[in-house]
Amino acid sequence: MTSTDNNAGAPAAAAPKDPWELPDVSGLVVGVLGGTGDQGRGLAYRLAKAGQKVIIGSRAAERAAAAAAELGLGVEGADNSECARRSDVVIVAVPWDGHAKTLQALRDDLVGKLVIDCVNPLGFDKKGAYALKPDEGSAAEQAAALLPESRVTAAFHHLSAVLLQDESIDEIDTDVMVLGESRADTDLVQALAGRIPGMRGVFAGRLRNAHQVESLVANLISVNRRYKAHAGLRVTDV
C-alpha cells in the first residue's frame, strides 16, 4: 500500500479563509459616542451616507439630537447611555481626557457590545503634537480594561475629520488599521470600514499593538501642518 493509499478516505484539508471575505454588516446599528465632535460627527455622516443606521451619542441628549438633525440621513441623537444600549456596534470618539470617565459610566450599557475605540492619546506643546502612553499601554487597552464584558477593538485612528465632514468629497482614499483579540470581531470592523467608499479595513494585530497605531497620529499632524494636507495611510502589497 502506497502512502497515497494510506490517506485515502481522509477528509480534505479545509481551504484557508480568504482574509477579504468579510461579513455583511449592513443591518447593524452603529452608535458614535462623541458624535457631536468633529471626528465622531464625520464618521457618523460617512456611515449613514453609506446606508448604515447611526445613532449619535452625547452627554447631553439635546446636543446629540441637534447634531443628528443637521446630518439628516436618518441619523438619530441620544444621550450616551441610550446610544450605547440601542447600538450593536459602538464607536468611541470622545476626547482623550474624557475617555476613562465616559467608559466607566457606560460599563453596564456596553456589556456584550462590539466597541471600536478610535481615541488617540496626544499632548500638545509649542513643538506640536506628541504621543502619550496610558498606564494600560494604549487607549484601546484602557477601554478593554474598563469594559471587561465588551468586545473591544481599535480602528479609525488616522482619518481626517475635515475630509470626513466634507460633503463635496465622495470617497475617502485611505486604509483603516484594525486591531483586536477576536478575528470575528476585527472582520466586522473591517467590513464596516469598507462600507465607506474609498476606505478599506486592514487587520493590524492584537490590542497590545494599538499604542503605535494611536501614536502615529502625531506624525500625521506634523505631515499635515508641513504640507497643508489631510494625510491618511495606505498599506502596500496587501
Secondary structure, DSSP 8 states (H G I E B T S, - for coil): --HHHHTTT---------TT-----TT-EEEEETTTSHHHHHHHHHHHHTT-EEEEEESSHHHHHHHHHHH-TT-EEEEHHHHHHH-SEEEE---GGGHHHHHHHTTTTTTT-EEEE----EEEETTEEEE---TTSSHHHHHHHH-TTSEEEE---S--HHHHH-TT-----EEEEEEES-HHHHHHHHHHHHTSTTEEEEE---GGGHHHHHHHHHHHHHHHHHHT-------TT-
